[in-house]
Amino acid sequence: MRKLIFCGLLAVFATPVVADDSDWVARSNEHAQIVLELLAKFSPEGAASLGVDGLDEEIFDLTEGVYERGIEESRELLAELQKRHAAETHPKVKQDLGILIQTMEDNIETSELNREQMLPYFNMSQTIFYGVRGLIDPQIPRERYPAAVVRMEKYAGIAEGHEPIVELAKARTAERFEGDGLIGPYKGEVEQDLQRAETFITGINELLEGTDLQGWEATYETLAGQMRDYSDWVRAEILPRARDDYRLPVDLYENALKNWGVSASPYELIEQATKGYMDIRNEMEALAPQIAAEKGWETRDYREVIAKLKEEGALDGDKILDHYHAVLRDIEEIIVREDIITLPDREAGIRIATAAETAAQPAPHLDIPRLIGNTGEFPTFVIPQLTQNEDGSWVQTDDTYVAGSWTLTAHEARPGHEMQFSSIIESGVSITRALFAFNSANVEGWALYAEAVMRPYLPLEAQMISLQYRLMRAARMFLDPMLNLGMITPEEAKALLMNDVAVGESWAQNEIERYTYRMPGQATAYYYGYNKMQALRTQTELKLRGQFDQSAFHDFILAQGMLPPDILKDAVMNEFVPSQNN
């Protein structure tokens, strides 16, 4: 997850918290509130999804001068936070203020870099879909649903005082057409957005038809027409200006790494990841003959073993949900038996994604509810929707077979992401530690670490796929920077993923798109954050030796919220370790 950027469109998937009754938490939240107010002003949909009240009917700002207003107010807020930091005496509140200051500084830097170098481009069909989707969800109280229609009226320019949002998007892009040296979006990204636009347009209709809302049809038709017109405009005006080279300028790529929580240079990432990659592959090569012998297969090659596991363990779309529920129960039994972490006293949610959700996010993921003002909603593990061939058979993916389901469940559900966010909801941490410290490195690092913790207790074939997924994360950490530095071609990277990591063509293609233009730099955060977690555990075990209790360690980690690695290490060494020595 990337730190929030307060200018233009804001794609928010992170969420913060309800405060507990600790005095310092309440004081910290007072400081975080002014940052939330700025977010609410420029991206109310994002703020509403976090749980900020009173914003359900509001839409993001794309009116003239929005960038200048955003930068000016961000600088004013930064100065105020710095003033408060200088006056604060409580160590944890001061830490939180430091996190808020760093967040604002990073946001300003990112906004200015993009403004100086990039032509603004907006994927409006996906953005509007999520604006509606943010208010129509099984986890959201149904009394909030009517606000989705009000949002649509504002998006369409039907509501008084509003222009069609697609026209504002055109204007904010067109006013920069004559910008000196600005580079356009990557051509492949624009083409893919155009291909998927209709899925999001019809996805809005499907969302509304699934409710008992009345009188939305005319507004939808108007908005759908505007969205299709916007696609035509993108074809005419943006595609000719799109760049053929997916690579970002080096300073923008390094800035992206920092925003994802990766504080290492591209070259350091390559060096660390290539060593880890070989170590993991050696483990897979040692495990493959054991699985082959158990299954009666003649091969000893780990790639062929993985291929056979996919083939023999393929899951049909109508059976996949029941299967994942069963795997989750088995994993929970292991967690309790091995005393790995304290489980919540409730079931974890799992569901199948809609077609539009699958188009936007074709991989398993966690649907995170609001954490501010949460009224009992919890995260849900979402599995992409499978399609059927003409003969009724199910299209198979790298996510839809038995051996792989164990690690996916450990990552997205328990003890991975679902427990991360559930802990925030149930225990309460400061808003800053739940939201503004949130990045991909600390979030995905925990989930990959959770996979590793579970691996020794899984069936052999599941252990093999756990290693394969870790191999994938190591490959990401060197392929992503190598691609963006021009050290390898997309074709070469895709071949490595398919031939050595042993993923299918569709998965490999999604990975290449992810590294090159969807989220450059983000994929490095998994293995980077995992290495940080592994190092912290090792250092903690060395301090405590025979007194180390992994369940207590894991409970403590989750109770801290989404802390940066250095602050988390400080908490472990100065709070957790002394508590275990007593």
N, C-alpha and C positions, 0 to 999 in steps of 0.2 A: 504494500500500500504506500502511496506517495503522500508526502505532506500536502496540505491544502494550499491552493493557489487562489488568491482572492480577486483575480481579475478575469473578466470574460466568463466563459463557461467553466463550471467547476464540477468535475465528475467525482462525486463523493460516495465512497463505499465504506468508509470507516464511521464509527460512532462512539460517543462518550456516554455518560454516566449519571446516576443519581448519587448525590453525596451521602456519605455515612454521617454519623453524629460526632465525628472527630472535629475538634475546634480548628486544627490546622487545615483540614480538608475544606471546611466552610470558607476559611479565609482565602485559600488558594482559588476556590471556585469564584470568589468575587472578582479576582483578577482575570480569570479565564472568561468571565461573562462579557467583558468588553471586547474580547476577540470574537466571541460568538455573535455579538451585536454587529460587528463589521461583516462577518460572513452572512448574517441574515439580511443585511442591506443589499449585498451584491449577488448572492445566490440563495434566496429563501428556500428553494426546493431542497438544496443540500442541508441547510440548517433545520428545516422541518423534519427531514429524514433522521437527523440526529436527535430529535425530540424537542426542539425549541418550539414553544407554543405560539399560536396566533399567525402562522405563516402558511397554512395549508392552501390558501387561495392566492398566494403571491407567486410571481415568476421572476426569473433572473433578469438583470439589467443589461440590455444591449443598446441603450439609447446613446446618442452622440456624446462623446467626451467621457465615456465610461472608464476607459483606461486611465486618463488623467485624474479623474475623481478617485479611482481605486488606489493609485499610487500615492496621491496626496494624503488620503485618509489613512493609508497603511503607515506612512512615515510619521504622521501625528500620533498614531497608536503606538508605534515603536518607541517614540520619545517618552510617552507616558509610562510604558512598561519599564523602560530603563530607569526612570525616576523612582518608580515603586521598588524596583530591585535594589537600588542604592539604599533605600530606607528600611527594607525588610530585615528582620533579625532571626526569624524562625528558619532553621536550616532547610526543612523540606519545602516550605513556602518559597524560600529563596531559590531552591532548585527548580521548582515549577515555573517561577518567573523567568529563570534562565532558559528553560525549554521554550516558553512563549516568545521570548526575545529572539532566540535562534530561529524559531518558526517564521516569525515576521521578517527577519533579515533574509532568510532563504527565499521566502515568497517574493519579496521585493526584487532580489537579485534575479530570480527566474523570470519574473514578469518583464523586467527591463531587458534581459538578454533576448527573450522571445520578441519583444517589441522592436528591438534594434535589428534583428536578423530575419524574422519569419513573417511571411504573409499570413494574416489570421485566416483560419479556415474552420468552419463549424459543420459537424455531422448532425444536421438538424433532425432528421427522422429518428435517429437513435436517442438524441437528447430529449425530444418531445415525448417519445415513448416512455422513457424513464421518468419524466416529469409526471405523467399520468400513472404509470406503474407504481410510483412512490406513494400513491394514495389508495391504490386498489390492490390489497394484499391480504391473505388470510390472517396475517399477524396484526393487521391494523383494525381498530374498532370500526364497525360499519357506519357509525355516525360520521366518520370523517370522509366517507366515499363521495358525498355530493360535492365536496371541494374540488374533486378532479374535473368535474364539468366546468366549474368556475375557472379553473386553470386553463382548460381548453379554450374557453371564450376569450381569455386574455391572450393566449398564444395566437388565436385566430384574428385578433384585433376587433372582435365583436364587442367586447366590453368597453364601456366609455373610458376614454383616456388612454387607450392602448392601440398601437399599430400592430399589424401582423408580425410575429416574431421572425418569420423567415425574411421579411423585407428589411428588418433591422439587421439581421445577419448579413444579408447582401450588402447593405450600406456600410457596415463596419469592415467588411472585406474590401469593397470597391474603393473606399476612401484611401486605401493603402496601395492601390494598384500602381501608383506612380512613385512609391517609396524606393529610395535609392538602394539598390543591391539586395532587396528582400528576396528570399527564396520561397518558392511555393511549397505546398504539401507534396509528399511523394505520390507519383502517379498511380502506383499500385494501390495505395491506401484509398485514394479518391475513387478509383474504379470499383474497388470492393465495396465501399460505402454505397455507391450507386446501385450495385447489384443487390444489396441487402435492404435498400430503402423500403421497398414494398412490403417486406416481411414485418418491418416495424409499423408501417402504416396500417396494415391489416391486423397487426398485433394489438393496436389500440382498440380497434373495433371488437376484437375477441375479449379483451379485458372488460369493456363496458357491457357487452352482451351477457357476460357472466355475473352481472349484478342485477338488482331490481331498480336501478336508476331510471328515471323517466326524462324525456325531452332532450336528450343529448344528440340525437341522430343528425339534425340539421347542422349543429355546430361541428360534429365530426366530419360531415361531408365537406363543409367549407375548409376545415383544417387539412383534411386529406388532399383536397385539391391544391391548397397552398404548398403542401409538402412535395407533391409531385411537380408543381411548377418550380420549386426550389431545386429539385433534382435536374430539371431541364437547364436551369441557370448554371448550375455547377458544371454540367457537360459543356455548356457554351463558353463560360468565363473562367472556370477554375482549371479544368483539364488542360487547356492550352498553356496555362501558366504553371502547371505541375512540373516538378523536377523528376528526371529519370533516375538520378542517383539517390538511393535511399539514405545514404550516410548523412548524419548531422555534422555541422562544424564541431571540431573537437571540444571547444569550450561548452557548447550546448550539451554534448554527450556527457562530459564530466559533471556538469551541473545536474543532469538527470540522475546519474549514479548517486550523487549526494542526496538528492531529494528522495530517492528510494531507500536511504539509510546506509549506503555503502561508502565508507570513508577510506577507500583505497583507490589507487590509480588503476586504469585499465591494464597496464602491464603487470602490476602486482597481482591482480585478479587472475590473469592468464597463468602466471607462474604458480600460484597456489593451487588453482583448479586442475592444471594438467598433472601435477603430482598426485592429488587426491583421486583423479580419474583412473590412473593406473593402479592405485591401491585397491580401489573398488572392483575394477575389472578382474584383478587377480583373485579376489574373493569369489567372484561369480564363476570364474574358470575352475576353481576348486570345488564349488558346490554343484555345478552342472552334472558331473558324473554320478554323484550320489542320487540326484533326482532321477536321472536316466535309469540307474540300476533299480530304484524303487518302482518305477513305472514299466520296466521291461523294454526300454527304448535302447537302440543300438548306438545312437549318437552320444558324443561327449562334449559337443560344442554348445556353449551357453546360448548362442543365438538360436540354434535349432531347438534347444530345450524350451526357450521362451515361446517360439513359434508354435510348438506342440501344446504348451500350456494354454495359449490363446485359443487354439483350434478345439481342443478337447473340453475346455471349460467355458465355451461361449454361452452367454446368457441371452434369452429372448426378452424383448422389451416388455412383455406382459408379466414376466416373472422377476424382473430385476429389482423391483422395490421390495418384495418379500425377501429376496435373497440378502439384500443389504441390511434389512432389519435383523435377520438371523445372524449375519456376520457381526453386527454391532453387539448383539447379546453375547456372542462368544468372546469378543474382545473385552467386554465389561467383566465377564467371569475371570479372564486372565488378569485384568487390572486388580480385582479384589484379591484373587489368590496370591499374586506376587506382591501385593501392597505397593503398587506403582504410584498411585495418586488417589486422593479422596474424591469419589464420584458424587455428583449431585444426586439428591434424592428425588429424581424425576427422570422420565424418558427423554432421549434426544430425538428431535424431529428430523424426518427424512421425507423428501418429496421429489417428484419428477418435474422438470422444468417445462414451461410452455415452449412452443415453436419459436416465438420471438426471443425469449430468454436464451434459448439454445443458440440462436443466430448470434446474439450479442456476446454470449459467453459459452462456447461449445465444450467446456471442460467442467468437471465436478467442482463445485464451489460452495461457499457458505453464504446464505441469505441472512444478513445481520439486521436485527430490529433496532429501533431507537433505544438508546441507553439513557438519555436524559428523560426523566419523567416516565420511565418504563413502568408499565402497569401489568406486568406478567408475561410479556412476549419474550420468546427465547430464540436463539439462532436456529436455522434449519439447514441441514445438509441437502443440497440440491444436485440432482443427477440429470445430465442432459437427456433430452428426449431422443429415443431411437426411432428410425423410420423403417418402413417395410418395403421390400422389393415387390414387384408385380406378382410373384408367385407366393406371396405371403410370408416368406422368410424375412428375418430381421437383419438389417445392415449392422455388421459388427464393427466395433471400434476398439481402441486400446483401453477403454474404460469399462468394457462390458464382458469380462470373463472372471471366473471364480478366483484364480490365484492373485489377480490384481486388486480385487475388491477389499482384501484385508488392509492393505496399506492405504488405499484411498479413504477407507473408513477411519483408520487411525489418524490420518492427516486432517480431514475435513470435520470429523465428528470427535470421537474420543480416543485418546486423550489430547487431540489437537485443537483445531480452531474453535469447535463448539464449546469446549471447556474454557478456552481463553476468554471468550466473550461472555459466557455464562458467569464466570467468576467475577467479571466487572459488574454485571447486573446484580448478582447475589450478595457480594461483599461490599461493593461501593468503594471507589477510589476517586481521587481528584479528577476533575474534567481534563485537566492538562495531561495527567498520566494515562488517561483512557483515550484521548483524542489527539492532542497536539504533539505527543511523543510518538504517535502511531506512524510506523513506516513498514515497508515490505520486509526489511531485514529483521526487525524484532518480531513481527507477526509470523512470517513464513519460516524464519529460523526456528521458532518454537515448534511449528507443525512438522518440519523435517526432523527435528530432534525427537519429537513424539513418535515418528515412524521408527527411528533407530532404537528407541527404548523398547518398543513392542516387538521388534524383529526376532530376538532370540526365542520368543515363546510361540511363534507362528509355525504352521506346517512348513515343511521344507520348500514346497513350491511357492508359498507365499513369501518366504524369506528371499528366494531368488528374485521375485518381482520387487520386493522392498529394496534390494541392492540395485536392481535395474533403475528404479525411480531415483535412487541416490546418484547413480551414474549419470542419469539425465541432468540432475541439478548441477553436478560438477561440469558436465559438458556445457550447460548454459553459461557457467561462469567464465569459460574461456571462449566459447563461440560468439557470444553477444559482443564482447569488446573486440574480438578479432574481426568480426564482420564490420563493425562500425569504424574500425581503424583501417579497413581495406586490406587486412592480412589474409583473408580467405574469402572465397566467393559464396553466394547463397547456394549454388549448386553443390559445391564441395561440402559445405556445412550440412546440407540436407542429406547428402550421401553418407556422411559420418553418422548422423542420427539414425538413419535407416539401417545401415550395415553394421555398425559397431554398438550403438545403443539399443538397436533392435526394436524401434518403434515403427508403426505403419506409416504409409505415405501421407495420409491425412494429418496425423499428429505431427509428423516432421514438417509439413508445410505450414501448419499453424505456428509451430515453433519459430520458423524462419520469419514469418510475418510479425510475430511478437518481437523478435530481436531487432528487426530492421525498421519497422515503422509504427507498429501498434503501441509498444511500450519499451522503447530502447532503454537498456540498462536494468529494467525491473527484474528480469529473469536471473540476474547475477545474485540477487538478494537472498535467495533460498539457501544456497550453499554457504554464502558469506555469513548469514545469520546463524546457520547451523554450526559452523566452526566456532563462532563466538560462544554459543551455548555449550558446546562440548568442552571448550577450554575452561569455561566458568565451572562446569561440573568437576572437571579434573582438579582444578585449583581448590575447590571446596573439599573434595575427598582428601586431598593432601593435607589440608588444614585439620580436618576432623578425624581422619583415618578410621578406626573402628567404630567411631560414634556417628558416622555418616548414615543418615536415614533418607533414602531417595524419595519416599512419599512426602516427608516433611519438607524436603528441598523443593519438590515440584509444587506443593501447595504454596510455599512461600513465593516462588517465582510468579505464579499466576496472581497472587494477592497484590503484587506490586503494580499491576497495570502494564501499559506498554512503554517501559522505560528504555532509554538509550543504553547501549551496552556498558558504558563507563559508570553511569549512575546505578544500573542494576548490580554491577560488580561491587560497587561501594556498599549497597544495601545488604548484599549477601555476606560480605566480609565483616561489616560493622554491626549488623543486626542478627542475621541468621546464624553465623558461626558462633558468636558468643552465647546465643540462646541454646545452642546444642551442647556447648561445653559445660553448662551448669548442671 
